[in-house]
Amino acid sequence: MVTDIQHYMRSGTLQLSALPPLSLYVHLPWCLKKCPYCDFNSHEVAGEMPEQRYIDALVADLEASLPLIWGRTVHSIFIGGGTPSLFSPQAIDRLLGDLRARLRLEADCEITLEANPGTFEKDRFRAFRGAGVTRLSVGVQSFDDRHLKALGRVHDRAQAIAAVEEAAQAFDTFNLDIMYALPGQTLENLEQDMRQALALAPPHISIYHLTIEANTYFAKFPPVIPEDDAAYAMLDRITELTEGAGLQRYEVSAYAKPGHRCFHNLNYWQFGDYLGIGAGAHSKLSFAHRVVRQVRYREPKLYMDKALAGGAVTQETEVSRAELPFEFMLNALRLKDGFRLQDFAEKTGLPVTAIQQGLAEAERKGFIERDLVRIQPTAQGFDFLNDLQALFL
């Protein structure tokens, strides 16, 4: 599906005065074992991973997309999965070299790689650092062997601790992923997890409530998870403990020390642009008069065939004027600092009147605070984020 670039440049209903920052997302779809809660496009490794052919496909995919981002600088790269740390450091080195040769990267471009504790041996993380990765995101989920087992993780507590210690030595900044409201988890269990996590002094933690997603093993065979009240109590405790450790909650599920916020995710939440390459990857790209979304073929083998033939994109849609306000608000309201009204106008090409009604209702319900410049969710707005976002549907 290759669209002529002129097609994007023609006039349309939106007026974007400037293009937002651009990020690159690279999807590496393989993992050792599919987790029962995972609804990402990930596939268990059977036999040998076709590292080189997959990277060839990524490069072909990128080259076909270059006309859409011509002349734009890339501010961050995020290599997600699957389990990207299954790829050899040599393969990651080659991938980053191929990206650098074709893109204009910001001088301090943040390059994140997702890694799982069950997939690293000593010095592997250092080798990723040597390849040019600047930030590691370690998917620990829990430090409790019982909970790790319930989540179908391939690592245990000892491997989790060793991986985080190695990440701390190899990288100036890294992220730790933790999940809560797990099957059979008590408030006391969660506290132990959090104390162990904070003892490792991570500069950034992402903490997610376990949700049962459609089309997962857990959707077919639902585990018993803590009631809403218990989960709220856990979240309150998480907020207290992270604050005590000098981590600030800057997004609904992200906590960071000063200077360690994840730029790549911030760009998503601030309705920035991203080009997604790899099996099943999504893109959101802005042009002077329109915002376009793309989706790549999901199945890795099919993706490689299609990308190498110059047609990795299976779906392409223009975001309608009617959908833009909700799409912007869905992301921006996740941020503690909220957003500037000027950003709404700049990134959607729409007047602020498009969200006035929703803002008035949100303020009436005590979900937001606002002045003439900025809109911010209140503590209550954060607690009832879904209800707040729904006001802009």
N, C-alpha and C positions, 0 to 999 in steps of 0.2 A: 504494500500500500504506500506508494510514494506520491506525495502531493507536490505539485509544482510550487516553488517558493513564492511566485507571484500571487498565488491564490491566498497566501497569508497576508500579503502586503496590500491587498485591495482595501478600499475604504469600507467602513462598517459602522455599527451603532455606538461603539465605545470610543472614548478619547483617552488613551493613556499618555500622560505627559512625559513619563520616563519609564524605563523597564526596571523591574525589581532585581535584586541580586540573583545570580544563577548558581545553583549547586548541581553536582552530578551524583546520581545514585547508580551503583553497579551491583547487580544481583548475581550471587553465586549460589545455585539452587540445591547443592547436595548437603546431606547431613548423615551422621552414622545411623541415626534411628529417629523416626518421626515421633515427636512428643504428643501425648494424647490431647493436649489443650491447643496444639498449634494449628492455625488456619492459614499460615503463610504458604507461599508456593515453594515447598521444600520436598525433596525426594531422597529416599534412602539410597546410599551408594551401593550399587551391585557391581562387583568387579572393580576394574580400575577407572578412576575418574578421567574423562577426556580433557585434561587441563589445557593442552596446547590448542586443540580444536575449538574448545569453548572460548579461549582468549582470542583466537582468530575471528570467531563469530562476534565477540564483543567489539572488536576493532572495526569490523565491517559495519556493524550496527551504528557505531559512533560516526564513522565516515559518511554513512548515508544521512545522518542527522545534522552534520556540521552546517549545511546551509541555513538551518533553522535558528542557529545560535551564532551566526557569523559575527566576528568582531567583539563578542561578549567575553568578559573575564569570568572564570570559574572560581568561586570563593571557598567551596568545600567539596570534598569527595567522601562518600560514605559507601563502604563495601559491606553489604549486608547479605543475609541468606535465609534458609540454610545455615551452614556453618562455614564461613569463609576461611577460618583457620585450618580447615582440612586441606586447602590448597598449599602447595609448598611455598616457602619464602622465595624461591627462584621464580615461581610462576607469578607471584604478587609483584616481584621486582620487574619482571617483563611487562606485566599489565600496566604498572604505573609509568614505566618508560614509554610504552605505546600511547598512554593518555597524554603525557607531557609533550610528546612530539606533535600532537594534534590540537591541543587546547592551550589557551592562554590562562595560566594559573596565577591567581593572586600570589604575591610574594610569600605571605604567611598562610597559604592555603591549608586548611585543616583537613587531614586525611585520616579517617577513622576506619578501623577494621573490626568487625565483630568476631569474637573468639569464644570458644567454649572450653571449660577446664578439662573435659575428657579428651581433648585433641591436641594437647601441647606436650612436648618434652622439653627438657632443659634447653635454654638458649634459643628456642624457636621464636619466642616473642622478640628477643633481641634482633634476630634475623629479619623479622618483619619491620622493625625499627630501621634497620640498615637499608631495607628496600624503599624506605621513604614514608612509611606509615607514621603519623604523628600522635595518634590517639587510639587506644584500644578500648573496646566495650566488651567487658567480660560477663557472659551470661551465667551467673552463679545460681540465681533463683532462690536458693536456700542453703543454709549450712547444716541442716538437719538431715541425716541420712534417711530417716523415715519419710520425710516430706519429699526428698529428692526421688526416692523410689516411687512414691505416689504420683509424682509428676513425670515419671518415665525418663528421668535424666540419666545420661550415661556416666556421670561422674559422682564421686562421693565427697563428703565434707573435707577430707584431707587434701584431695586433688583441688577442690575449690580454693582452699586457703593457699596452697602452693602456687596456683595460677595467679591469684591476686598479688601475692608477694612478688612473683616474677614480673608481673605487669608494672608494679610500683617501682621496681629497680630499672626496668627497661625504658619506661616512658615518663615524661614530665607531667602528663595528664592522662587520666584514664577514667572509665566509667564502670560502675558495678551495677548489674541488673538484679533486682530482688523482687520476688512476688509475695503477696500476702493474701489472707483469706483462703488458705490452702485446705485441702481435705483433712479434717481432724486437727487443724491448728488451733491452739489456744492463745490467749493474749500473752501468756508467759512464754510459750514457744516463740512467738513473734519477737518478743523482747530479746530473747537469747540470740535470735538471728540478727537483729539489728545491732546488738552490742558486739557481736562477732564481726559484723560488717564494718562498724565504725572503728573497731580496734585496729583494722587494717589501714585506717586513715585514707580512704578514697577521696579524691578531690570532687567527685561527682557520683551521685547515686540516682538511678532511675528505679522507681518503685511502682509496681503495677498490681492492681487488684486482679486476682485470677478470675477471668470471665469464661463462661462456657460458650464457645463460638459454634455456629452451625457447621455441619460437615466435618466435625472432628470426632475422635474416639469418645471424648467426654460427652459430646452431644448425644451419642447413641447410648452410652453407659454412664449417666451422670453420677459423679461422686457426691458425697454429702459435704457441703462446704458451709462455713460459718454464716449465721444469720446476718442480716443487714446491720443490726445494732452492734453486734460483735465486731463486724468489719469496720464500722465507723470508729469504735473504740480503738481498734488497731491503728487506724489512720491517724487519730489524735496522738497516740503514743509515738508513732513514726515521726510526726511533726515535732513533738517535744524533743525526742532524742537527737534528731538531725540538727535542730537549732542549737542544742547544747554542744554539738560537735562542730559548730561554725559553718554548717551547710545551710544555705538559704533556699527556701522553696521558691523557685522562679517560674515554674510551670506546674500544672496540676499533678504531674507525676515525676517531676525532676527537681533535684536538690543539688546545689553546687557551692563550692567555696568561691570567693571572689576571683574572677579571671579564669574560671574553669567551666563556664557555661558551654554547652555544645552548640556551636554556630550552625551546624548543618540542620539540627532540629529546630533551632530558633528561626531559621529561614523558612522552614515549612509553616511554623505557627504564625509567622508574620506575612504569610501569603506570598513568599518569594517564589521564584521559578526553579524548577528542577527538571533536568533531562534524566530519564531512567533508562539504562541499557541492561540487557540480560533477560533471562526467561521470566515472563510475567511482569516485568518492570513497568511502572506507571510514570508518565511525564506530565508536567503542567508548564506550558510555555506561553509567555505573553508577547503580543505584537502591538503595534500602534493602535489597532482598532479591534482587537479580539484576544481572547484567552482560549487556548486549545489544550485538550487533554488527549493523551495517547496511551495505549496499552500494547505490550509486546506479547507474542505467542508464549503460552505458559509452559508447555511440555518441553524439557530441555533438548531432546533430540530434534523435535520439530523446530524449535527456536533456532538451533544451530543451522539446520538446513535452510530455513527461511532467511536468516540473517546473512549467511554466506552468499545467498542468491540476491541480496540487496533489498529484501522485504520483510524486516523483523516485526513491523507494526501490524497488528491485527484489527485494531479499533482506533478510531480518531473522531473526537467530537469537539464542537465549539461550545464553550460554556455559555448558556443563554444569559441575557441581562437579568432575567427573573431569578436565576439560581445564584448569581454572583454574591449578593449580599449574605446569603446563608453560608456559602462556601468560605467567605472571608471571616465571618463571625464565628463559625464553627472552630476555626483555628485560633483566632486572635483572643478569644475569651478564655482560652486555656492558660494564658500568660498572666502572671501576678501583676505585672506592670500594665497590662491591657494594651491599648494602642492609641495612636494619635488620630484624630478625625481626618487630618490631612493624608495619613497613610491609607485610609479607606478610599478616599477619592483618587489618590495616585495609583493604587494597586488594582482597583476595580474599574476605574474610568467612569464611575458613577457619582452623582451628587450625594451629599450626606443625607439629603431628604429621604433617600431610599431606605434608611434604617431608623429614621426618627421615631416612627410609631413603636417599633420594638424597643428602642432605648427608653422611651417614656414609660412603657409597661415594666421593663426591667428595673427602672429606678423606683417605680411605685412599689414593686415587690421587695425592694431592698437588696437586689442582686448586683447592682452596679453603683459606683460613684462616678460623677463626671463634672468636668468644668468645660470651659470653651475650647480646650485644647485636647484633653485626654479622657478616655473611658477606661475604668478599671473595675474588675469584678471585686465584690466585697467578699469577706470570709464566707458569708452565707451563699453568695453566688458561686463560689468555688465548691462548696458542699453540694449544691444542687445544680451542678454544671449542665446536666442534660436538660433540665427545665429551662435554664437560662438560654441555652443554645436554641431550644425549640421555639422561643419567642420570635426568632428570625426566619423561621421556615416559610 
